[in-house]
Amino acid sequence: MKLKEYLIKIRMDPDEFAVKCNLGIASVYRYLNGKPARLKTARAIEKFTNFEVSVEELLGINDEK
């Protein structure tokens, strides 16, 4: 699942997500716009989202276009 879809599903705005994940707000917006995350960050997001958003998705490995 893409991060954007996840945030819609749980009804959380990107700013709140950034705070809860201890990430920079600008970073979260970059990920929402398709920029790859660093591996450590991707793993943290994957864990926070209970593996609904995968590391591969955040790294752009399984990028379906």
C-alpha positions as CSV (number, residue, x, y, z in Angstrom):
1,M,0.0,0.0,0.0
2,K,1.3,3.5,-0.8
3,L,1.8,5.9,2.1
4,K,-0.8,8.2,0.7
5,E,-3.4,5.4,0.7
6,Y,-2.5,4.5,4.2
7,L,-2.9,8.0,5.5
8,I,-6.3,8.2,3.8
9,K,-7.3,4.9,5.3
10,I,-6.4,5.9,8.9
11,R,-7.6,9.5,8.4
12,M,-4.4,11.1,9.4
13,D,-2.8,14.1,7.8
14,P,0.9,14.0,6.8
15,D,1.9,16.6,9.5
16,E,0.4,14.4,12.3
17,F,2.0,11.3,10.8
18,A,5.4,13.0,10.7
19,V,5.1,14.0,14.4
20,K,4.0,10.5,15.5
21,C,6.8,8.8,13.5
22,N,9.4,11.4,14.6
23,L,10.1,12.4,11.0
24,G,10.5,15.8,9.4
25,I,7.3,17.1,7.8
26,A,9.1,17.9,4.6
27,S,10.4,14.3,4.4
28,V,6.9,12.9,4.7
29,Y,5.7,15.1,1.8
30,R,8.7,13.9,-0.3
31,Y,7.8,10.3,0.3
32,L,4.2,11.1,-0.6
33,N,5.4,12.6,-3.8
34,G,7.3,9.4,-4.7
35,K,10.8,10.3,-3.5
36,P,12.5,7.2,-2.0
37,A,13.1,7.1,1.7
38,R,16.4,6.1,3.4
39,L,16.4,2.4,4.5
40,K,16.3,3.2,8.2
41,T,13.4,5.6,7.7
42,A,11.5,3.1,5.5
43,R,11.9,0.4,8.1
44,A,10.5,2.7,10.8
45,I,7.5,3.7,8.7
46,E,6.9,0.0,7.8
47,K,6.9,-0.9,11.5
48,F,4.7,2.1,12.5
49,T,2.1,1.2,9.8
50,N,2.0,-2.4,10.9
51,F,3.7,-3.5,7.6
52,E,0.8,-2.0,5.5
53,V,3.3,0.3,3.8
54,S,6.4,-1.8,2.9
55,V,10.0,-0.9,2.8
56,E,10.0,-1.8,-0.9
57,E,7.3,0.6,-1.6
58,L,9.1,3.4,0.3
59,L,12.3,2.7,-1.5
60,G,10.6,2.6,-4.9
61,I,11.5,-1.0,-5.6
62,N,8.0,-2.2,-6.4
63,D,7.1,1.0,-8.2
64,E,4.1,0.2,-10.5
65,K,3.6,2.8,-13.2
